[in-house]
Amino acid sequence: MNDDTETPAPSDPNRRAFLRQTGLGIAGASIATMLAAGQAPAQIRGTSLRILQWSHFVPAYDVWFDKFAQEWGDKNGVRVRIDRIPHLELPSRLAAEFAAGSGHDLIYFVGTILTGLYYRNLVDVGDIAERIGTRWGGWLPAAIPVAVVEGRWHAVPDFYILAPLLWRKDLFDQNNLQPPDTWELARVAGRTLKAKGHPTGLAFSHCNDANLFLRSILFGHGAQEADPSGQQILLDSRETREGLKFLKAMFDEAMTPEVFSWDDASDNRYLASGVACWIHDAISAYRTTEDTNPTVFAHTHVGLEPQGLPGKRVAISNPNAYAIWKFSKNAQAAKEFLIHLADNWKDAMVGSRGYNMPFLRDAYRKPMPVIGTDPKLQVLQDFPNIVAFAGYPGPFTPAIQEVVATFVLPDMCTRVARGQSPDDAVKWAMGEYRRIYAKYKRG
């Protein structure tokens, strides 16, 4: 990894600084102590816990999670019910539960992190966040904007999803192409191999992948979304326009129009089909290919986030988090379950076949579970230093959360890919950003 990257390495605040930063007090010390000792309050026995989840992109994780939840419920006398829906349907389901004032006890945010939208209606989980962080070496700084609003924890980070470059070494070698360590090398490979029946693809559509990967490329070329305060929009820049020009060239030279209708699993299928020369995706695509096309899998290699500008790597990742509605009928059981889940992050990572990347500092002691023992995946252990989220280099604010939820940035990129000038696309996007930011402007 190039040491010139501008994304700071995670730093673990000490306990006192951590408490100042997040506004945590000691009110939750008693429950944390009790839970640390493995004691379940008697009053949760005979109760029910309803969990709203997504359908994980690595099906093996859902199998692991169901067994894990069932065993916890049996041990503590709690009937656990897990309801799964596609991740893109979660925001509308959450809106319906919020409007009704009833629903699940424990809810899930996937990519579209709605902590800033619902925090007034979510339980303060600072007590268990402190306990989890203290036990596991502290939280990565990236956990804060996902979970903390106005100095209080209203969500518990679960994991984030890395998206490395997955590339066909056999096709590259056959055509004397260099490994795709830069976006320019990836573009050249795509252009060369498209002519031989092996194009590449990135989603230019309304899906999480588009929100993540298009940002990674733009930010790698020097673009920025918001300033460190999160109050100033920085998208209107020369660097953004240069990044858009690059995306347009890569689309024209190396892709096909089907990317305008891709969903989050399209690139998985693209790699597993044997067509793609490379994709930028989570290792769910790696696992899918391993299971369905062993021949292609044998030639699939995993690379660090490519450089845009020299030394500039920014890996925009997908954060996931749990929250508890204030109208939950069993908030205490939900808290206990979250602590138990966090304390078993290693098993969760194994259950996900290396897909789930924890927000906890101690998790990054090498070798990490699964990925540390697979020579192809070991590079994933080096990603935390370059991981960022939407809003880069600023925080993941409520305004940015709405920008993500309404796919403004992918729409800007799609306009350029379809032929609109970067100037006009940026002008349109800035209008959308300003409209959204105005809703959250500080009084």
Backbone hydrogen bonds in HBPLUS format (Angstrom, degrees):
<---DONOR---> <-ACCEPTOR-->    atom                        ^
c    i                          cat <-CA-CA->   ^        H-A-AA   ^      H-
h    n   atom  resd res      DA  || num        DHA   H-A  angle D-A-AA Bond
n    s   type  num  typ     dist DA aas  dist angle  dist       angle   num
A0005-THR N   A0002-ASN O   3.39 MM   3  6.19 167.3  2.40 122.8 122.9     1
A0018-PHE N   A0014-ASN O   2.74 MM   4  5.85 157.0  1.79 160.2 168.3     2
A0019-LEU N   A0015-ARG O   2.96 MM   4  6.21 156.6  2.02 149.6 154.3     3
A0020-ARG N   A0016-ARG O   3.05 MM   4  6.35 155.1  2.12 145.2 152.0     4
A0021-GLN N   A0017-ALA O   2.84 MM   4  6.01 163.9  1.87 153.4 157.8     5
A0022-THR N   A0018-PHE O   3.06 MM   4  6.20 158.4  2.10 150.3 155.0     6
A0023-GLY N   A0019-LEU O   2.89 MM   4  5.58 123.9  2.21 138.4 149.6     7
A0029-ALA N   A0026-ILE O   2.98 MM   3  5.20 165.6  2.00 116.4 118.6     8
A0032-ALA N   A0028-GLY O   2.96 MM   4  6.09 163.3  1.99 158.6 164.1     9
A0033-THR N   A0029-ALA O   2.83 MM   4  5.97 157.3  1.88 149.6 155.3    10
A0034-MET N   A0030-SER O   3.00 MM   4  6.19 160.8  2.03 146.9 152.4    11
A0035-LEU N   A0031-ILE O   2.83 MM   4  6.01 162.7  1.86 152.0 156.6    12
A0036-ALA N   A0032-ALA O   2.83 MM   4  5.95 151.2  1.91 144.5 152.9    13
A0037-ALA N   A0033-THR O   3.15 MM   4  6.37 139.2  2.33 139.4 148.9    14
A0037-ALA N   A0034-MET O   3.18 MM   3  5.26 129.7  2.45  94.4 107.3    15
A0039-GLN N   A0034-MET O   3.17 MM   5  5.63 162.7  2.20 157.8 152.9    16
A0038-GLY N   A0035-LEU O   2.88 MM   3  4.99 157.5  1.93 105.0 112.0    17
A0044-ILE N   A0041-PRO O   3.21 MM   3  6.02 167.4  2.22 121.7 125.0    18
A0045-ARG N   A0042-ALA O   3.09 MM   3  5.66 156.3  2.15 116.2 123.2    19
A0047-THR N   A0044-ILE O   3.12 MM   3  5.48 150.3  2.21 135.8 132.9    20
A0046-GLY N   A0077-GLY O   2.65 MM  31  5.55 160.5  1.68 151.6 156.0    21
A0079-ARG N   A0047-THR O   2.91 MM  32  6.32 164.4  1.93 156.1 155.4    22
A0049-LEU N   A0079-ARG O   2.84 MM  30  6.13 157.7  1.89 153.0 154.0    23
A0081-ARG N   A0049-LEU O   2.90 MM  32  6.23 167.3  1.92 160.3 162.1    24
A0105-ASP N   A0050-ARG O   2.98 MM  55  5.29 139.2  2.15 126.9 138.7    25
A0106-LEU N   A0050-ARG O   3.06 MM  56  6.38 170.6  2.07 162.0 165.0    26
A0051-ILE N   A0081-ARG O   2.83 MM  30  6.14 165.4  1.85 169.1 173.6    27
A0083-ASP N   A0051-ILE O   2.87 MM  32  6.20 170.0  1.88 173.5 176.8    28
A0052-LEU N   A0106-LEU O   2.84 MM  54  6.23 167.1  1.86 167.6 171.1    29
A0053-GLN N   A0083-ASP O   2.80 MM  30  5.93 174.9  1.80 159.2 160.8    30
A0085-ILE N   A0053-GLN O   3.18 MM  32  6.65 149.5  2.28 142.6 146.1    31
A0061-TYR N   A0058-VAL O   2.80 MM   3  5.77 155.2  1.86 136.4 141.5    32
A0062-ASP N   A0059-PRO O   3.07 MM   3  5.37 121.0  2.44 103.9 117.4    33
A0063-VAL N   A0059-PRO O   3.30 MM   4  6.71 155.0  2.37 150.9 157.6    34
A0064-TRP N   A0060-ALA O   2.99 MM   4  6.29 158.9  2.03 145.6 151.3    35
A0065-PHE N   A0061-TYR O   2.73 MM   4  5.94 165.7  1.75 158.5 162.4    36
A0066-ASP N   A0062-ASP O   2.95 MM   4  6.02 162.7  1.98 146.5 150.7    37
A0067-LYS N   A0063-VAL O   3.26 MM   4  6.46 165.2  2.28 147.8 151.2    38
A0068-PHE N   A0064-TRP O   2.89 MM   4  6.09 161.0  1.93 152.8 159.1    39
A0069-ALA N   A0065-PHE O   2.83 MM   4  5.98 168.9  1.84 158.1 159.9    40
A0070-GLN N   A0066-ASP O   2.95 MM   4  6.07 157.5  2.00 145.3 152.1    41
A0071-GLU N   A0067-LYS O   2.93 MM   4  6.10 162.7  1.96 151.1 155.4    42
A0072-TRP N   A0068-PHE O   3.02 MM   4  6.26 158.5  2.07 147.9 154.0    43
A0073-GLY N   A0069-ALA O   2.87 MM   4  6.05 160.7  1.91 147.7 153.6    44
A0074-ASP N   A0070-GLN O   2.86 MM   4  6.09 160.3  1.90 151.9 157.1    45
A0075-LYS N   A0071-GLU O   3.02 MM   4  6.15 159.8  2.06 146.0 151.4    46
A0076-ASN N   A0072-TRP O   3.04 MM   4  6.21 147.6  2.15 147.4 155.8    47
A0077-GLY N   A0073-GLY O   2.80 MM   4  5.62 110.4  2.29 144.0 158.1    48
A0078-VAL N   A0073-GLY O   2.86 MM   5  4.50 154.8  1.92 132.5 136.5    49
A0089-GLU N   A0086-PRO O   2.93 MM   3  5.51 154.5  1.99 118.6 126.8    50
A0090-LEU N   A0087-HIS O   3.18 MM   3  5.31 156.4  2.24 103.6 110.7    51
A0093-ARG N   A0089-GLU O   3.13 MM   4  6.35 155.9  2.19 152.2 159.7    52
A0094-LEU N   A0090-LEU O   2.83 MM   4  6.02 162.2  1.86 164.5 169.0    53
A0095-ALA N   A0091-PRO O   2.97 MM   4  6.16 153.4  2.04 143.4 150.8    54
A0096-ALA N   A0092-SER O   3.04 MM   4  6.24 150.3  2.13 140.9 148.2    55
A0097-GLU N   A0093-ARG O   3.02 MM   4  6.32 156.7  2.07 149.1 155.1    56
A0098-PHE N   A0094-LEU O   2.87 MM   4  6.06 159.7  1.91 150.9 156.9    57
A0099-ALA N   A0095-ALA O   2.96 MM   4  6.14 160.4  2.00 145.8 150.8    58
A0100-ALA N   A0096-ALA O   3.00 MM   4  6.18 151.0  2.08 143.4 151.3    59
A0101-GLY N   A0097-GLU O   2.80 MM   4  5.83 131.4  2.04 142.8 155.7    60
A0107-ILE N   A0323-ALA O   2.83 MM 216  5.34 170.8  1.84 158.4 161.3    61
A0323-ALA N   A0107-ILE O   3.03 MM 216  5.34 151.1  2.12 139.0 142.3    62
A0109-PHE N   A0321-ALA O   2.81 MM 212  5.22 166.8  1.83 162.9 165.9    63
A0321-ALA N   A0109-PHE O   3.02 MM 212  5.22 154.2  2.09 141.6 148.2    64
A0112-THR N   A0110-VAL O   2.54 MM   2  5.40 140.7  1.68 112.2  98.5    65
A0111-GLY N   A0319-PRO O   2.89 MM 208  5.25 157.9  1.94 157.1 162.6    66
A0113-ILE N   A0111-GLY O   3.05 MM   2  5.62 114.7  2.49 109.7  92.9    67
A0117-LEU N   A0114-LEU O   3.13 MM   3  5.17 133.9  2.35  98.0 110.6    68
A0118-TYR N   A0114-LEU O   3.09 MM   4  6.30 161.0  2.13 158.9 162.5    69
A0119-TYR N   A0115-THR O   2.88 MM   4  5.28 122.4  2.22 151.7 159.3    70
A0121-ASN N   A0118-TYR O   2.68 MM   3  5.43 157.3  1.73 131.5 139.5    71
A0122-LEU N   A0119-TYR O   3.12 MM   3  4.96 168.4  2.14 107.4 108.1    72
A0326-LYS N   A0121-ASN O   2.90 MM 205  5.48 153.2  1.97 144.5 138.8    73
A0123-VAL N   A0324-ILE O   2.81 MM 201  5.52 164.9  1.83 161.8 167.0    74
A0125-VAL N   A0153-TRP O   2.83 MM  28  5.45 153.4  1.90 143.1 150.0    75
A0129-ALA N   A0125-VAL O   3.01 MM   4  6.20 156.2  2.06 154.0 161.6    76
A0130-GLU N   A0126-GLY O   2.99 MM   4  5.99 158.5  2.04 144.9 149.0    77
A0131-ARG N   A0127-ASP O   3.28 MM   4  6.48 158.8  2.32 137.7 143.5    78
A0132-ILE N   A0128-ILE O   2.89 MM   4  6.05 164.9  1.91 151.8 155.1    79
A0133-GLY N   A0129-ALA O   2.97 MM   4  6.04 168.8  1.98 148.5 152.2    80
A0134-THR N   A0130-GLU O   2.90 MM   4  5.97 162.7  1.93 150.8 155.8    81
A0135-ARG N   A0131-ARG O   3.12 MM   4  6.22 155.5  2.18 143.4 149.5    82
A0136-TRP N   A0132-ILE O   3.11 MM   4  6.24 150.1  2.20 150.2 157.8    83
A0138-GLY N   A0133-GLY O   2.63 MM   5  4.15 138.2  1.79 146.6 144.0    84
A0362-ASP N   A0136-TRP O   3.10 MM 226  5.39 164.7  2.13 149.4 144.5    85
A0361-ARG N   A0138-GLY O   2.91 MM 223  5.60 178.0  1.91 164.3 164.7    86
A0140-LEU N   A0359-PHE O   2.78 MM 219  5.45 162.1  1.82 163.8 163.9    87
A0143-ALA N   A0140-LEU O   2.86 MM   3  5.65 166.5  1.88 127.7 132.2    88
A0144-ILE N   A0141-PRO O   3.11 MM   3  5.77 149.2  2.21 118.2 124.8    89
A0147-ALA N   A0143-ALA O   3.19 MM   4  6.30 141.0  2.35 149.8 159.5    90
A0147-ALA N   A0144-ILE O   3.11 MM   3  5.40 132.4  2.34 106.2 118.0    91
A0148-VAL N   A0144-ILE O   2.77 MM   4  5.29 167.9  1.78 164.5 164.8    92
A0154-HIS N   A0147-ALA O   2.90 MM   7  5.72 171.6  1.90 165.1 162.9    93
A0149-VAL N   A0152-ARG O   2.92 MM   3  5.50 155.3  1.98 157.4 154.9    94
A0152-ARG N   A0149-VAL O   3.13 MM   3  5.50 162.8  2.16 112.8 118.2    95
A0156-VAL N   A0322-TYR O   2.82 MM 166  5.21 157.3  1.87 146.2 154.0    96
A0322-TYR N   A0156-VAL O   2.96 MM 166  5.21 167.7  1.98 144.1 143.5    97
A0158-ASP N   A0320-ASN O   2.91 MM 162  5.55 172.9  1.91 136.5 137.4    98
A0320-ASN N   A0159-PHE O   2.87 MM 161  5.47 138.1  2.04 155.8 167.7    99
A0160-TYR N   A0357-MET O   2.83 MM 197  5.21 159.7  1.87 145.5 150.0   100
A0357-MET N   A0160-TYR O   3.12 MM 197  5.21 153.4  2.19 155.5 158.8   101
A0161-ILE N   A0318-ASN O   2.82 MM 157  4.93 145.9  1.93 129.5 140.9   102
A0318-ASN N   A0161-ILE O   3.30 MM 157  4.93 165.9  2.32 132.3 134.9   103
A0281-ASP N   A0164-PRO O   3.14 MM 117  5.93 141.0  2.30 174.9 169.8   104
A0165-LEU N   A0303-GLY O   3.27 MM 138  5.00 158.8  2.31 131.6 135.2   105
A0303-GLY N   A0165-LEU O   2.79 MM 138  5.00 156.5  1.84 149.5 156.5   106
A0166-LEU N   A0279-ILE O   2.85 MM 113  5.38 165.2  1.88 161.5 166.0   107
A0279-ILE N   A0166-LEU O   2.91 MM 113  5.38 152.4  1.99 148.0 156.9   108
A0167-TRP N   A0301-HIS O   2.91 MM 134  5.34 155.6  1.97 146.7 153.5   109
A0301-HIS N   A0167-TRP O   2.77 MM 134  5.34 170.7  1.78 158.9 160.7   110
A0168-ARG N   A0277-CYS O   2.98 MM 109  5.49 165.2  2.01 162.1 158.2   111
A0172-PHE N   A0168-ARG O   3.09 MM   4  6.38 162.2  2.12 154.6 160.1   112
A0169-LYS N   A0299-HIS O   2.88 MM 130  5.56 145.2  2.00 177.8 166.9   113
A0173-ASP N   A0169-LYS O   2.84 MM   4  5.95 166.7  1.86 150.9 154.7   114
A0174-GLN N   A0170-ASP O   2.97 MM   4  6.09 158.8  2.01 145.7 151.7   115
A0175-ASN N   A0172-PHE O   3.16 MM   3  5.36 138.9  2.34 100.6 111.9   116
A0177-LEU N   A0172-PHE O   2.90 MM   5  4.84 178.9  1.90 145.2 144.9   117
A0176-ASN N   A0173-ASP O   3.19 MM   3  5.02 170.1  2.20 107.7 108.0   118
A0181-ASP N   A0179-PRO O   2.81 MM   2  5.79 135.7  2.00 112.2  97.9   119
A0307-GLN N   A0181-ASP O   2.93 MM 126  6.34 159.8  1.97 135.2 136.5   120
A0186-ALA N   A0182-THR O   3.08 MM   4  6.39 150.5  2.17 143.2 151.8   121
A0183-TRP N   A0307-GLN O   2.76 MM 124  5.92 158.0  1.81 164.9 159.7   122
A0187-ARG N   A0183-TRP O   2.89 MM   4  6.12 150.2  1.98 144.2 151.9   123
A0188-VAL N   A0184-GLU O   2.96 MM   4  6.24 163.4  1.99 152.1 155.9   124
A0189-ALA N   A0185-LEU O   2.99 MM   4  6.16 157.6  2.04 143.3 149.5   125
A0190-GLY N   A0186-ALA O   2.94 MM   4  6.15 159.0  1.98 145.2 151.1   126
A0191-ARG N   A0187-ARG O   2.89 MM   4  6.14 160.3  1.93 155.1 160.1   127
A0192-THR N   A0188-VAL O   2.92 MM   4  6.08 162.5  1.95 149.9 154.8   128
A0193-LEU N   A0189-ALA O   2.87 MM   4  5.95 168.0  1.89 155.3 158.7   129
A0194-LYS N   A0190-GLY O   2.89 MM   4  5.76 142.8  2.03 141.1 149.8   130
A0196-LYS N   A0193-LEU O   2.97 MM   3  4.99 146.0  2.08  98.6 109.4   131
A0198-HIS N   A0193-LEU O   2.75 MM   5  5.00 157.1  1.81 145.0 140.6   132
A0197-GLY N   A0194-LYS O   3.03 MM   3  5.13 158.9  2.08 115.6 114.0   133
A0277-CYS N   A0199-PRO O   3.05 MM  78  5.91 148.8  2.15 135.1 143.3   134
A0200-THR N   A0254-ALA O   2.88 MM  54  5.78 170.7  1.89 165.4 168.3   135
A0204-PHE N   A0259-VAL O   3.08 MM  55  5.69 168.2  2.10 128.7 132.3   136
A0211-ASN N   A0207-CYS O   3.37 MM   4  6.79 158.6  2.42 149.8 155.5   137
A0212-LEU N   A0208-ASN O   3.01 MM   4  6.29 144.3  2.14 151.8 162.3   138
A0212-LEU N   A0209-ASP O   3.12 MM   3  5.14 124.7  2.44  94.7 109.0   139
A0213-PHE N   A0209-ASP O   2.83 MM   4  5.88 160.3  1.86 167.0 167.6   140
A0214-LEU N   A0210-ALA O   3.33 MM   4  5.63 153.4  2.41 129.7 137.5   141
A0216-SER N   A0212-LEU O   3.01 MM   4  6.35 154.7  2.08 146.9 154.6   142
A0217-ILE N   A0213-PHE O   3.17 MM   4  6.44 158.3  2.22 147.0 150.7   143
A0218-LEU N   A0214-LEU O   3.06 MM   4  6.29 169.8  2.07 150.2 153.2   144
A0219-PHE N   A0215-ARG O   2.79 MM   4  5.86 174.8  1.79 163.8 165.7   145
A0220-GLY N   A0216-SER O   2.91 MM   4  5.89 145.4  2.03 137.3 147.3   146
A0221-HIS N   A0217-ILE O   3.16 MM   4  6.39 129.1  2.43 138.1 150.2   147
A0221-HIS N   A0218-LEU O   3.04 MM   3  5.18 137.4  2.23  98.2 110.5   148
A0223-ALA N   A0218-LEU O   3.09 MM   5  5.46 156.6  2.14 143.8 136.5   149
A0222-GLY N   A0219-PHE O   2.97 MM   3  4.99 157.6  2.02 107.9 110.2   150
A0309-LEU N   A0220-GLY O   2.84 MM  89  6.23 152.8  1.91 155.7 146.4   151
A0225-GLU N   A0392-TYR O   2.67 MM 167  5.51 170.1  1.68 165.9 166.0   152
A0234-LEU N   A0225-GLU O   2.94 MM   9  5.03 168.7  1.96 117.7 121.3   153
A0227-ASP N   A0232-GLN O   3.02 MM   5  5.47 146.4  2.14 145.3 154.9   154
A0230-GLY N   A0227-ASP O   2.76 MM   3  5.28 149.8  1.85 119.5 129.5   155
A0237-SER N   A0235-LEU O   2.93 MM   2  5.80 113.1  2.39 116.4  99.7   156
A0241-ARG N   A0237-SER O   3.26 MM   4  6.57 161.0  2.30 145.8 150.3   157
A0242-GLU N   A0238-ARG O   2.91 MM   4  6.22 153.2  1.98 151.1 159.1   158
A0243-GLY N   A0239-GLU O   2.91 MM   4  6.14 157.3  1.96 148.3 154.5   159
A0244-LEU N   A0240-THR O   2.90 MM   4  6.18 150.8  1.98 147.9 156.3   160
A0245-LYS N   A0241-ARG O   2.93 MM   4  6.18 152.9  2.01 145.8 152.9   161
A0246-PHE N   A0242-GLU O   3.00 MM   4  6.28 150.7  2.09 143.7 151.7   162
A0247-LEU N   A0243-GLY O   2.97 MM   4  6.29 158.3  2.02 146.9 152.4   163
A0248-LYS N   A0244-LEU O   2.94 MM   4  6.16 158.6  1.98 149.4 154.9   164
A0249-ALA N   A0245-LYS O   3.01 MM   4  6.25 159.8  2.05 146.6 151.7   165
A0250-MET N   A0246-PHE O   2.87 MM   4  6.13 160.9  1.91 155.1 160.6   166
A0251-PHE N   A0247-LEU O   2.85 MM   4  6.04 157.4  1.90 149.4 155.7   167
A0252-ASP N   A0248-LYS O   2.94 MM   4  6.13 173.2  1.95 153.6 155.6   168
A0253-GLU N   A0249-ALA O   2.95 MM   4  5.99 160.4  1.99 149.2 154.6   169
A0254-ALA N   A0250-MET O   2.90 MM   4  5.51 152.7  1.97 141.9 148.6   170
A0255-MET N   A0251-PHE O   3.17 MM   4  4.94 151.5  2.26 133.8 133.5   171
A0259-VAL N   A0256-THR O   3.31 MM   3  6.53 176.6  2.31 137.2 136.3   172
A0260-PHE N   A0257-PRO O   3.03 MM   3  5.89 171.7  2.04 128.6 131.0   173
A0261-SER N   A0258-GLU O   3.03 MM   3  5.74 166.2  2.05 120.9 125.4   174
A0262-TRP N   A0259-VAL O   3.47 MM   3  5.02 172.4  2.48  97.3  98.9   175
A0266-SER N   A0263-ASP O   3.20 MM   3  5.41 160.3  2.24 108.4 114.4   176
A0269-ARG N   A0265-ALA O   3.11 MM   4  6.46 161.7  2.14 154.9 158.4   177
A0270-TYR N   A0266-SER O   2.87 MM   4  6.08 146.5  1.98 143.8 154.7   178
A0271-LEU N   A0267-ASP O   3.01 MM   4  6.17 160.3  2.05 148.8 150.8   179
A0272-ALA N   A0268-ASN O   3.05 MM   4  6.27 172.1  2.06 152.5 155.1   180
A0273-SER N   A0269-ARG O   2.87 MM   4  5.89 135.8  2.06 140.8 151.4   181
A0274-GLY N   A0271-LEU O   3.07 MM   3  5.58 154.5  2.13 113.3 120.7   182
A0285-ALA N   A0282-ALA O   3.14 MM   3  6.21 157.9  2.19 128.8 129.9   183
A0287-ARG N   A0283-ILE O   2.87 MM   4  6.17 156.7  1.93 148.1 153.3   184
A0288-THR N   A0284-SER O   2.80 MM   4  6.01 156.4  1.85 146.6 153.6   185
A0289-THR N   A0285-ALA O   3.00 MM   4  6.12 162.4  2.03 144.1 148.6   186
A0290-GLU N   A0286-TYR O   2.94 MM   4  6.15 150.6  2.02 141.5 150.4   187
A0291-ASP N   A0287-ARG O   3.02 MM   4  6.25 148.5  2.12 146.1 153.3   188
A0292-THR N   A0288-THR O   2.90 MM   4  6.07 149.3  2.00 149.7 158.8   189
A0293-ASN N   A0289-THR O   2.81 MM   4  5.10 158.4  1.86 137.9 142.5   190
A0297-PHE N   A0293-ASN O   2.95 MM   4  6.15 166.4  1.96 158.7 163.0   191
A0298-ALA N   A0294-PRO O   2.99 MM   4  6.06 150.0  2.08 140.7 146.6   192
A0299-HIS N   A0296-VAL O   3.00 MM   3  5.40 141.1  2.16 108.1 119.0   193
A0300-THR N   A0297-PHE O   3.03 MM   3  4.98 159.3  2.08 104.9 111.6   194
A0308-GLY N   A0312-LYS O   3.03 MM   4  5.72 155.6  2.09 155.0 159.6   195
A0312-LYS N   A0309-LEU O   2.87 MM   3  5.15 164.8  1.89 139.6 139.2   196
A0315-ALA N   A0386-ILE O   2.99 MM  71  5.81 170.1  2.00 144.8 147.1   197
A0388-ALA N   A0315-ALA O   3.06 MM  73  5.97 155.6  2.12 136.4 135.1   198
A0317-SER N   A0388-ALA O   2.98 MM  71  6.27 158.4  2.03 173.7 172.1   199
A0328-SER N   A0325-TRP O   3.08 MM   3  5.12 159.1  2.13 104.6 108.2   200
A0334-ALA N   A0330-ASN O   3.10 MM   4  6.39 155.3  2.17 148.8 156.4   201
A0335-LYS N   A0331-ALA O   2.96 MM   4  6.22 153.6  2.03 148.6 154.4   202
A0336-GLU N   A0332-GLN O   3.06 MM   4  6.35 162.7  2.09 149.6 154.0   203
A0337-PHE N   A0333-ALA O   2.90 MM   4  6.08 157.3  1.95 149.1 155.5   204
A0338-LEU N   A0334-ALA O   3.05 MM   4  6.27 155.5  2.11 145.7 151.7   205
A0339-ILE N   A0335-LYS O   3.05 MM   4  6.36 156.8  2.10 152.9 158.5   206
A0340-HIS N   A0336-GLU O   3.03 MM   4  6.27 163.6  2.06 149.3 153.8   207
A0341-LEU N   A0337-PHE O   2.87 MM   4  6.11 154.5  1.94 149.0 156.6   208
A0342-ALA N   A0338-LEU O   2.91 MM   4  6.10 163.7  1.94 148.5 152.6   209
A0343-ASP N   A0339-ILE O   2.93 MM   4  6.12 154.8  2.00 149.6 156.6   210
A0344-ASN N   A0341-LEU O   3.04 MM   3  5.20 149.9  2.14 102.5 112.0   211
A0345-TRP N   A0342-ALA O   3.28 MM   3  5.24 139.3  2.46 119.0 112.6   212
A0348-ALA N   A0344-ASN O   3.03 MM   4  6.34 155.0  2.09 150.1 158.1   213
A0349-MET N   A0345-TRP O   2.85 MM   4  6.06 151.4  1.93 147.1 154.1   214
A0350-VAL N   A0346-LYS O   2.97 MM   4  6.29 156.3  2.03 148.2 154.9   215
A0351-GLY N   A0347-ASP O   2.74 MM   4  5.94 158.9  1.79 147.9 154.6   216
A0352-SER N   A0348-ALA O   2.96 MM   4  6.16 137.6  2.14 139.3 149.6   217
A0354-GLY N   A0349-MET O   2.88 MM   5  5.21 168.0  1.90 164.3 160.3   218
A0353-ARG N   A0350-VAL O   2.93 MM   3  4.95 157.7  1.98 107.0 113.4   219
A0355-TYR N   A0352-SER O   3.30 MM   3  5.21 156.5  2.36  98.5 105.5   220
A0363-ALA N   A0360-LEU O   3.11 MM   3  5.65 150.9  2.20 112.7 121.4   221
A0364-TYR N   A0361-ARG O   3.08 MM   3  5.97 172.7  2.09 127.3 129.6   222
A0372-GLY N   A0368-MET O   2.97 MM   4  4.59 139.9  2.13 128.5 133.8   223
A0371-ILE N   A0369-PRO O   2.65 MM   2  5.77 131.7  1.88 117.1 101.1   224
A0373-THR N   A0370-VAL O   3.21 MM   3  5.61 153.4  2.29 108.1 115.8   225
A0377-LEU N   A0374-ASP O   2.87 MM   3  5.27 129.9  2.12 112.4 126.3   226
A0378-GLN N   A0374-ASP O   3.04 MM   4  6.05 126.4  2.34 159.7 174.3   227
A0380-LEU N   A0377-LEU O   2.91 MM   3  5.73 158.1  1.96 126.1 131.9   228
A0381-GLN N   A0378-GLN O   3.03 MM   3  5.74 156.0  2.09 118.8 124.9   229
A0382-ASP N   A0379-VAL O   2.96 MM   3  5.53 161.4  2.00 116.6 122.7   230
A0383-PHE N   A0380-LEU O   3.20 MM   3  5.36 169.2  2.21 110.8 113.3   231
A0386-ILE N   A0383-PHE O   2.77 MM   3  5.55 160.1  1.80 134.9 140.9   232
A0392-TYR N   A0389-PHE O   3.27 MM   3  6.10 136.0  2.47 143.8 149.7   233
A0394-GLY N   A0391-GLY O   2.72 MM   3  5.13 132.3  1.95 137.4 130.7   234
A0401-GLN N   A0397-THR O   2.83 MM   4  6.12 152.6  1.91 152.1 161.1   235
A0402-GLU N   A0398-PRO O   3.06 MM   4  6.37 147.1  2.17 143.5 150.5   236
A0403-VAL N   A0399-ALA O   2.97 MM   4  6.33 152.9  2.04 145.9 154.3   237
A0404-VAL N   A0400-ILE O   2.84 MM   4  6.11 159.2  1.89 154.2 158.8   238
A0405-ALA N   A0401-GLN O   2.94 MM   4  6.14 159.5  1.98 142.1 148.2   239
A0406-THR N   A0402-GLU O   3.00 MM   4  6.12 136.9  2.19 145.1 154.3   240
A0408-VAL N   A0403-VAL O   3.35 MM   5  5.74 167.6  2.36 155.6 157.4   241
A0407-PHE N   A0404-VAL O   3.12 MM   3  5.15 166.1  2.14 107.5 111.6   242
A0411-ASP N   A0407-PHE O   3.12 MM   4  6.19 154.3  2.19 142.2 149.6   243
A0412-MET N   A0408-VAL O   2.99 MM   4  6.30 148.9  2.08 148.6 157.4   244
A0413-CYS N   A0409-LEU O   3.07 MM   4  6.38 162.2  2.10 155.7 159.4   245
A0414-THR N   A0410-PRO O   2.82 MM   4  6.02 155.8  1.87 149.8 157.2   246
A0415-ARG N   A0411-ASP O   2.97 MM   4  6.13 155.3  2.03 146.2 151.7   247
A0416-VAL N   A0412-MET O   3.34 MM   4  6.69 154.4  2.41 144.0 149.6   248
A0417-ALA N   A0413-CYS O   2.93 MM   4  6.24 162.9  1.96 152.1 157.2   249
A0418-ARG N   A0414-THR O   2.91 MM   4  6.08 145.4  2.03 148.9 157.6   250
A0420-GLN N   A0415-ARG O   2.82 MM   5  5.34 156.2  1.88 153.9 145.8   251
A0419-GLY N   A0416-VAL O   2.94 MM   3  5.08 156.7  1.99 105.5 113.1   252
A0425-ALA N   A0421-SER O   2.97 MM   4  6.21 161.9  2.00 157.2 163.0   253
A0426-VAL N   A0422-PRO O   2.87 MM   4  5.95 164.2  1.90 152.8 156.7   254
A0427-LYS N   A0423-ASP O   2.98 MM   4  6.14 157.1  2.03 145.5 152.4   255
A0428-TRP N   A0424-ASP O   2.97 MM   4  6.20 160.0  2.01 146.9 151.6   256
A0429-ALA N   A0425-ALA O   2.93 MM   4  6.17 166.4  1.95 150.0 154.0   257
A0430-MET N   A0426-VAL O   2.83 MM   4  6.00 161.4  1.87 154.1 158.7   258
A0431-GLY N   A0427-LYS O   3.20 MM   4  6.43 148.8  2.31 141.9 149.4   259
A0431-GLY N   A0428-TRP O   3.12 MM   3  5.26 121.9  2.47  98.0 112.3   260
A0432-GLU N   A0428-TRP O   3.18 MM   4  6.61 151.7  2.27 148.0 155.5   261
A0432-GLU N   A0429-ALA O   3.04 MM   3  5.09 114.9  2.48  96.0 111.5   262
A0433-TYR N   A0429-ALA O   2.84 MM   4  6.16 162.2  1.87 157.5 162.8   263
A0434-ARG N   A0430-MET O   2.89 MM   4  6.01 167.2  1.91 149.3 152.8   264
A0435-ARG N   A0431-GLY O   3.05 MM   4  6.17 156.2  2.11 141.7 148.3   265
A0436-ILE N   A0432-GLU O   3.03 MM   4  6.27 160.8  2.07 150.6 155.1   266
A0437-TYR N   A0433-TYR O   2.77 MM   4  5.94 171.7  1.77 160.9 163.8   267
A0438-ALA N   A0434-ARG O   2.96 MM   4  5.97 148.8  2.06 143.7 150.8   268
A0439-LYS N   A0436-ILE O   3.07 MM   3  5.61 143.5  2.21 111.8 121.0   269
A0440-TYR N   A0437-TYR O   2.93 MM   3  5.38 141.7  2.08 110.3 121.1   270
